[in-house]
């Protein structure tokens, strides 16, 4: 196996290459989009490293793999790339929906907004949720200029919902505290 060199010096002047070779500034919307998904993936890794149940760890590992797929799809210049890319599939979104539904069946009805926190693991879920929402906003904005595979937007939308329900699930299973928001009027 060939050594994979970490540094190439090709980005020293502030540009980077998309999949396909097109060079863009490191502040380009595409880089912002897949960089934010990469940040999300790091938060998911931190969440997976917590003392949580095996099923959740497996699901989070699957999500991390799908997030790499999302990054690849966002990093590809489809007009210049002949590289075969992984795809998001309908079953990837269905998995999130099934997980959400399964956890929701075990939770009390939601009657108000919930303040993030109540347990360290719950807080990590909320951090992942908010970074996921930011990634979704950036990808939607990117889609206005550079068409994005529609499944990417759907996946990120469903994934943020998953992290919210996962936070509630962990709050219950880890004896955390769910603090409702009491709006002052």
C-alpha positions as CSV (number, residue, x, y, z in Angstrom):
1,X,0.0,0.0,0.0
2,X,1.3,3.4,-0.9
3,X,2.0,5.9,1.9
4,X,-0.7,8.5,2.0
5,X,1.0,11.8,2.6
6,X,-1.0,14.1,4.9
7,X,0.6,17.3,3.8
8,X,0.8,18.2,0.2
9,X,1.6,22.0,0.4
10,X,-1.0,22.6,-2.4
11,X,-3.2,24.5,0.0
12,X,-0.6,26.8,1.4
13,X,-1.9,29.7,-0.5
14,X,-5.5,29.3,0.6
15,X,-7.0,27.0,-2.0
16,X,-8.0,23.4,-2.1
17,X,-9.1,20.8,-4.6
18,X,-12.6,19.4,-5.0
19,X,-13.0,15.8,-6.0
20,X,-12.4,16.1,-9.8
21,X,-9.4,18.5,-9.3
22,X,-11.2,21.9,-9.5
23,X,-9.4,24.3,-7.2
24,X,-11.4,26.6,-5.1
25,X,-10.6,29.0,-2.2
26,X,-10.8,27.3,1.2
27,X,-13.7,29.7,2.1
28,X,-15.8,28.4,-0.8
29,X,-19.4,27.4,0.0
30,X,-18.7,23.8,-0.8
31,X,-15.8,23.7,1.6
32,X,-17.9,25.4,4.3
33,X,-20.7,22.8,3.7
34,X,-18.5,19.6,3.9
35,X,-16.4,21.2,6.6
36,X,-19.4,21.7,8.8
37,X,-20.5,18.1,8.1
38,X,-17.0,17.0,9.1
39,X,-17.4,19.0,12.4
40,X,-20.7,17.2,12.9
41,X,-19.0,13.9,12.4
42,X,-16.5,14.7,15.1
43,X,-19.3,15.5,17.5
44,X,-21.0,12.2,16.6
45,X,-17.7,10.4,17.4
46,X,-17.5,12.1,20.8
47,X,-21.1,11.1,21.5
48,X,-20.4,7.5,20.4
49,X,-17.4,7.4,22.8
50,X,-19.7,8.0,25.8
51,X,-21.0,5.2,28.1
52,X,-24.1,4.5,26.1
53,X,-25.9,1.4,25.0
54,X,-24.6,-0.8,22.2
55,X,-27.5,-0.3,19.8
56,X,-27.0,3.5,19.9
57,X,-23.3,3.1,19.4
58,X,-23.9,1.0,16.3
59,X,-26.4,3.5,14.9
60,X,-24.1,6.4,15.5
61,X,-21.3,4.5,13.7
62,X,-23.6,4.0,10.8
63,X,-24.4,7.7,10.8
64,X,-20.7,8.6,10.8
65,X,-20.3,6.4,7.7
66,X,-23.2,8.2,6.0
67,X,-21.8,11.6,7.0
68,X,-18.6,10.7,5.1
69,X,-20.8,9.9,2.1
70,X,-22.4,13.3,2.5
71,X,-19.0,14.9,2.6
72,X,-17.9,13.2,-0.6
73,X,-21.1,14.2,-2.4
74,X,-20.6,17.8,-1.3
75,X,-16.9,17.8,-2.2
76,X,-17.3,16.5,-5.7
77,X,-17.3,18.8,-8.8
78,X,-19.6,16.7,-10.8
79,X,-18.7,18.5,-14.0
80,X,-15.0,17.6,-13.7
81,X,-15.0,14.3,-11.7
82,X,-15.2,10.8,-13.2
83,X,-14.7,9.3,-9.7
84,X,-17.5,6.9,-8.6
85,X,-19.0,8.3,-5.4
86,X,-20.9,6.5,-2.7
87,X,-24.6,7.4,-2.5
88,X,-27.2,8.0,0.1
89,X,-30.1,5.6,-0.2
90,X,-33.7,5.8,0.8
91,X,-33.0,3.2,3.5
92,X,-30.5,5.5,5.1
93,X,-33.3,8.0,5.7
94,X,-35.7,5.2,6.7
95,X,-33.2,4.0,9.3
96,X,-33.3,7.4,11.0
97,X,-37.1,7.5,10.9
98,X,-37.4,4.0,12.4
99,X,-34.9,4.9,15.1
100,X,-36.9,8.1,15.9
101,X,-40.2,6.2,16.0
102,X,-38.8,3.5,18.2
103,X,-37.3,5.9,20.7
104,X,-40.4,8.1,20.7
105,X,-42.6,5.2,21.7
106,X,-40.6,5.0,25.0
107,X,-40.8,8.7,25.8
108,X,-43.4,10.9,27.5
109,X,-45.4,13.2,25.3
110,X,-43.6,16.5,24.4
111,X,-45.6,19.4,25.8
112,X,-43.0,22.2,25.6
113,X,-39.6,23.1,24.3
114,X,-36.8,21.6,26.3
115,X,-33.7,23.4,27.4
116,X,-30.5,21.6,26.3
117,X,-28.7,19.9,29.1
118,X,-29.5,17.7,32.1
119,X,-26.8,15.1,31.5
120,X,-23.4,15.2,29.7
121,X,-24.5,12.7,27.0
122,X,-27.8,14.7,26.5
123,X,-25.7,17.9,26.0
124,X,-23.6,16.1,23.3
125,X,-26.7,15.1,21.5
126,X,-27.8,18.8,21.5
127,X,-24.5,19.9,20.2
128,X,-24.7,17.4,17.4
129,X,-28.3,18.5,16.7
130,X,-27.3,22.2,16.4
131,X,-24.2,21.6,14.2
132,X,-26.4,19.3,12.0
133,X,-29.0,22.2,11.7
134,X,-26.2,24.6,10.7
135,X,-24.9,22.1,8.2
136,X,-28.4,21.7,6.8
137,X,-28.7,25.5,6.4
138,X,-25.3,25.8,4.7
139,X,-26.1,22.9,2.3
140,X,-29.5,24.5,1.4
141,X,-27.8,27.8,0.6
142,X,-25.1,25.9,-1.4
143,X,-28.0,24.2,-3.4
144,X,-29.1,27.6,-4.6
145,X,-25.8,27.9,-6.6
146,X,-24.5,24.4,-6.9
147,X,-27.1,21.7,-7.1
148,X,-26.9,19.2,-4.2
149,X,-28.1,15.7,-4.3
150,X,-31.6,16.1,-2.8
151,X,-31.1,13.1,-0.4
152,X,-28.3,15.1,1.3
153,X,-30.8,17.8,2.4
154,X,-33.4,15.2,3.5
155,X,-30.8,13.2,5.4
156,X,-29.5,16.2,7.3
157,X,-33.0,17.3,8.2
158,X,-34.0,13.9,9.5
159,X,-30.6,13.5,11.3
160,X,-31.2,16.7,13.4
161,X,-34.6,15.3,14.4
162,X,-32.9,12.0,15.3
163,X,-30.4,13.8,17.6
164,X,-33.2,15.7,19.3
165,X,-35.1,12.5,20.1
166,X,-31.9,10.7,21.0
167,X,-31.3,13.5,23.6
168,X,-34.7,12.8,25.1
169,X,-34.1,9.0,25.0
170,X,-30.7,9.4,26.8
171,X,-32.3,11.8,29.3
172,X,-34.7,9.1,30.2
173,X,-32.4,6.1,30.1
174,X,-29.5,7.8,31.9
175,X,-31.7,9.5,34.6
176,X,-31.0,12.9,33.2
177,X,-33.2,15.9,33.9
178,X,-35.5,17.3,31.1
179,X,-36.0,21.0,31.9
180,X,-39.0,22.5,30.0
181,X,-38.7,26.0,28.8
182,X,-41.1,28.3,30.7
183,X,-41.6,31.3,28.6
184,X,-42.0,34.5,30.5
185,X,-44.7,36.9,29.1
